[in-house]
Amino acid sequence: MKSKIPYAEVIGDPISQSKSPLIHKFWLEKLEIEADYRACHVKPEALEAYVDSRRADELWRGCNVTLPHKLAILNHVSDPGQIRDNIGAMNTVARTEDGELFGTNTDAGGFFSPLAELNLAGADVIVIGAGGAARAVLFALSRIKVGQVTILNRNVLKASALLAHFGLKGQALEHGSNLPSAGLLVNASALGMEGQDELDIDLAPLPDDALVYDLVYAPLRTKLLRQAEARGLETIDGLAMLIGQAALAFEIFFDAAPPAEHDDELRKLLIG
């Protein structure tokens, strides 16, 4: 029988690749908080039933939301921060003091955290993908006043609509198109993730001082990052955003800030 302690979890389809349980359990142990964090496999057709069941569970503190639910979850919880209008995707659901379930998005903050000390104002950016993670990336980019943004996506019309939605200047291109020059390239798609197609892209048009940021974390050293490293480009792997967004969610779930002094130990755990 499971102990009756507060818990949070991550949901998705698939979910076995998620490192969120490792992260949150690590922080709970370091802070000696009596709570749990789990992974829960939720298929798209079961999302509504999942939300209803957790709404009735007083021990449930919330969940992180991963593919493919970041858009669909908008229809099942309240939206006090107007996430639907400004980002258009949720990655975190939690409970208010009176029991109401609400959604928010910690992806944008998590994405930006390793870039905070860089001056990207006016810099041209390439974003691969147009799903929930890409929306969070574009939202963050719109707030730091980058230059031209190029989105690569299978659906060019969807990508063009995202540029307009976030008030960004740029262009939408199909996957496989030649890259423009840009100071930052972000892979916000599932390409390169375990079980997904590889991301085949030619990085030759990027300048020597470009930064390549891959949000994929399973595997950690993706083909994209290996290509970038072979060219001598600076890189950021998916653990940076994963840990950043998880830290924001952890504080929402458990009302405690993660112990940042253990970040090096956490990263070694995740890599191992």
C-alpha positions in Angstrom: 0.0 0.0 0.0 1.3 3.5 -1.0 1.9 5.8 1.9 -0.5 8.7 2.2 1.8 11.6 1.5 1.5 14.6 -0.9 2.7 13.9 -4.4 3.1 15.5 -7.8 3.9 13.8 -11.1 4.7 14.2 -14.8 2.3 13.1 -17.5 2.8 12.4 -21.1 2.6 9.8 -23.9 5.3 8.3 -23.9 6.6 9.1 -20.4 9.4 6.5 -19.7 12.0 9.0 -21.1 11.2 11.7 -18.5 13.9 12.7 -16.0 11.4 14.8 -14.0 11.0 12.2 -11.2 14.8 12.0 -10.7 15.0 15.8 -10.4 12.1 16.3 -8.0 12.9 13.3 -5.9 16.5 14.6 -5.6 15.2 18.0 -4.3 12.7 16.4 -2.0 15.4 14.3 -0.4 17.8 17.2 0.0 15.2 19.3 1.6 13.9 16.4 3.7 10.3 17.1 2.5 8.0 14.1 3.0 6.4 13.9 -0.4 6.7 12.0 -3.6 7.0 12.7 -7.3 5.9 10.1 -10.0 5.6 9.5 -13.7 2.2 8.7 -15.1 1.5 7.5 -18.6 -1.6 9.3 -19.9 -2.8 8.7 -23.4 -4.6 11.6 -25.2 -8.0 10.1 -25.0 -7.5 9.6 -21.2 -6.5 13.2 -20.4 -9.9 14.4 -19.2 -10.4 11.4 -17.0 -6.9 11.9 -15.5 -7.6 15.5 -14.6 -10.9 14.6 -13.0 -9.3 11.8 -10.9 -6.6 14.1 -9.7 -9.0 16.9 -8.9 -10.6 14.5 -6.4 -7.3 13.5 -4.8 -6.5 15.8 -1.9 -2.9 14.4 -1.8 -2.2 15.5 -5.4 -0.2 18.7 -5.6 0.0 19.0 -9.4 1.8 17.7 -12.5 4.2 18.7 -15.1 2.8 18.2 -18.6 4.9 17.0 -21.5 4.2 15.8 -25.1 1.5 15.6 -26.4 -0.7 17.3 -23.8 0.7 20.8 -23.6 -2.1 22.2 -25.8 -4.9 19.9 -24.9 -4.5 20.5 -21.1 -5.7 24.1 -21.7 -9.2 22.8 -22.1 -9.3 21.1 -18.7 -8.0 23.6 -16.1 -8.4 27.3 -15.2 -6.1 29.8 -16.8 -5.6 32.8 -14.3 -2.4 33.9 -16.0 -3.9 33.9 -19.5 -1.5 31.3 -20.7 -3.8 30.4 -23.6 -3.5 33.9 -25.0 0.1 34.8 -24.4 2.0 31.4 -24.8 -0.8 29.0 -25.9 0.6 26.0 -24.1 0.7 24.8 -20.5 3.4 22.6 -19.0 2.4 22.8 -15.3 -0.9 22.2 -13.5 -1.3 22.8 -9.7 -4.0 23.3 -7.1 -5.1 26.5 -5.4 -5.8 26.6 -1.7 -9.5 26.2 -2.4 -8.9 23.1 -4.5 -9.3 24.6 -8.0 -6.9 23.3 -10.7 -5.0 25.9 -12.7 -2.4 25.8 -15.4 0.7 27.8 -16.0 3.9 27.6 -18.1 7.4 27.3 -16.6 9.1 26.4 -19.9 9.6 30.0 -20.9 11.5 30.8 -17.7 13.4 27.5 -17.8 14.4 28.1 -21.5 15.7 31.6 -20.7 17.6 30.8 -17.5 20.9 29.8 -19.2 20.7 32.7 -21.6 20.0 35.4 -19.0 23.5 36.8 -19.0 23.8 37.0 -22.8 22.8 40.1 -24.7 20.5 38.7 -27.4 18.8 42.0 -28.3 18.8 42.4 -32.0 20.3 38.9 -32.6 18.8 36.8 -35.3 17.5 33.4 -34.2 16.5 30.1 -35.7 13.8 28.0 -34.0 13.1 24.5 -35.1 9.5 23.3 -34.3 6.2 25.0 -33.7 4.6 23.0 -30.9 4.2 23.7 -27.2 7.9 24.0 -26.4 8.5 26.3 -29.4 5.6 28.6 -28.2 7.4 29.0 -24.8 10.7 29.7 -26.6 9.1 32.3 -28.9 7.3 34.0 -26.0 10.7 34.4 -24.2 12.4 35.6 -27.4 9.6 38.2 -27.9 10.4 39.6 -24.4 14.1 40.2 -25.1 13.6 41.9 -28.4 15.6 39.6 -30.7 16.1 40.4 -34.4 14.8 38.3 -37.2 13.4 34.9 -36.2 13.3 32.0 -38.7 11.0 29.0 -37.8 11.6 25.7 -39.5 8.6 23.4 -39.4 6.8 20.9 -41.5 3.7 23.1 -41.4 4.9 26.5 -42.7 1.5 28.2 -42.2 1.4 27.2 -38.5 4.9 28.6 -38.1 4.0 31.9 -39.8 1.0 32.2 -37.6 3.3 31.8 -34.5 5.5 34.6 -35.7 2.5 36.9 -36.0 1.1 35.8 -32.6 4.2 36.7 -30.8 4.9 39.9 -32.8 8.2 38.6 -34.1 9.7 39.6 -37.5 11.1 36.9 -39.6 10.1 34.0 -41.9 8.8 30.4 -41.8 10.6 27.7 -43.8 10.0 24.0 -44.4 12.3 21.4 -42.8 15.2 20.8 -45.1 15.5 24.4 -46.2 18.9 26.1 -46.1 19.5 27.9 -42.9 20.1 31.7 -42.8 22.9 33.1 -40.7 21.9 33.5 -37.0 23.5 34.0 -33.6 21.3 31.5 -31.9 19.7 28.2 -33.1 17.2 26.4 -30.8 15.8 23.0 -31.4 12.3 23.1 -29.8 11.1 20.0 -31.7 11.1 16.4 -30.7 13.5 15.6 -33.6 16.6 13.9 -32.2 14.8 12.5 -29.2 14.9 8.8 -28.5 12.3 7.1 -30.5 11.9 10.0 -32.9 13.5 10.8 -36.3 16.9 12.4 -36.3 17.3 16.1 -36.9 19.2 16.4 -40.2 20.4 19.9 -40.6 23.5 21.7 -42.1 25.0 24.1 -39.7 27.5 25.6 -42.2 25.6 28.9 -42.6 25.9 29.7 -38.9 28.7 32.1 -37.9 31.6 30.8 -35.8 30.3 32.6 -32.7 26.8 31.1 -32.9 25.2 29.3 -30.0 23.3 26.0 -30.5 20.7 25.1 -27.9 18.9 21.7 -28.1 15.9 21.3 -25.7 16.1 17.5 -26.2 17.6 15.8 -23.2 17.2 12.1 -24.1 19.8 11.5 -25.4 21.7 14.3 -23.8 24.4 14.6 -26.6 22.1 14.8 -29.6 23.3 14.6 -33.2 22.7 18.4 -33.4 25.0 19.1 -30.5 27.6 16.8 -31.8 27.6 18.6 -35.1 27.8 22.0 -33.4 30.7 20.8 -31.2 32.5 19.5 -34.3 32.3 23.0 -35.7 33.6 24.5 -32.5 30.3 26.2 -31.7 29.1 26.9 -28.2 26.3 24.6 -27.1 23.6 24.3 -24.4 22.0 20.9 -23.8 18.5 20.0 -22.8 19.3 19.6 -19.1 19.6 23.4 -18.7 15.9 24.1 -19.6 14.7 20.9 -17.9 16.2 21.8 -14.6 15.2 25.4 -14.9 11.5 24.7 -15.6 11.5 22.0 -13.0 12.7 24.4 -10.3 9.9 26.8 -11.0 7.3 23.9 -10.9 8.8 22.4 -7.7 8.3 25.7 -5.8 4.7 25.7 -7.0 4.0 22.1 -6.0 5.9 22.0 -2.7 6.2 25.7 -1.6 10.0 25.4 -1.3 12.8 26.6 -3.5 15.1 23.8 -4.8 18.6 23.8 -3.3 20.7 25.3 -6.1 23.9 24.5 -4.2 23.4 20.9 -5.3 23.0 21.6 -9.0 26.4 20.0 -10.0 25.4 16.8 -8.1 22.0 16.8 -9.8 23.5 17.1 -13.2 25.8 14.2 -12.6 22.9 12.1 -11.5 20.9 13.0 -14.6 23.8 12.3 -16.9 24.7 9.0 -15.2 
